[in-house]
Amino acid sequence: MRLFRVMVPVRDIEAAASFYGRVLGLPGRRVSAGRHDFGCDGAMLSCIHAVAGDGGEVSRPNPGRICVATDDLNGTRRRLVGELGDRGVGPIEDHPCGERAVDAVDPWGNRLCFVDRATVCAGRRDEREV
């Protein structure tokens, strides 16, 4: 099996397409009026503007972090700060598993973690995989 899509709930599909497009450095592709996809090296990050029922309630943010590997962690952090300001973006840190990463929260409350691709941990400290 292989993970092929992560759905990210948002309240404004246009703003989400713009935000994620600038942060990821990818234009993505509009799939429908309420969905914009970004191809991320074999998996899809899908921004979804999902309205739950007729009451107009928007789905909640993902409860866990969405982790993305990047070849340019410093550049990714700069783009995040440009979009969110220092308040929404953490420093680049070394995690206990050996990953070098930066954490952030998108404008819709989804927790993000961008990891230096060279440090991605596949489950054990001595295994690296992307």
Stockholm file with secondary structure:
# STOCKHOLM 1.0

chainA/1-130         MRLFRVMVPVRDIEAAASFYGRVLGLPGRRVSAGRHDFGCDGAMLSCIHAVAGDGGEVSRPNPGRICVATDDLNGTRRRLVGELGDRGVGPIEDHPCGERAVDAVDPWGNRLCFVDRATVCAGRRDEREV
#=GR chainA/1-130 SS CCCCEEEEECSCHHHHHHHHHHHHTCCCEEEETTEEEEEETTEEEEEECCEETTTTEECCCCSSCEEEEESCHHHHHHHHHHHHCGGGBCCCEECTTSCEEEEEECTTSCEEEEEEGGGCBCSSTTCBCC
#=GC SS_cons         CCCCEEEEECSCHHHHHHHHHHHHTCCCEEEETTEEEEEETTEEEEEECCEETTTTEECCCCSSCEEEEESCHHHHHHHHHHHHCGGGBCCCEECTTSCEEEEEECTTSCEEEEEEGGGCBCSSTTCBCC
//
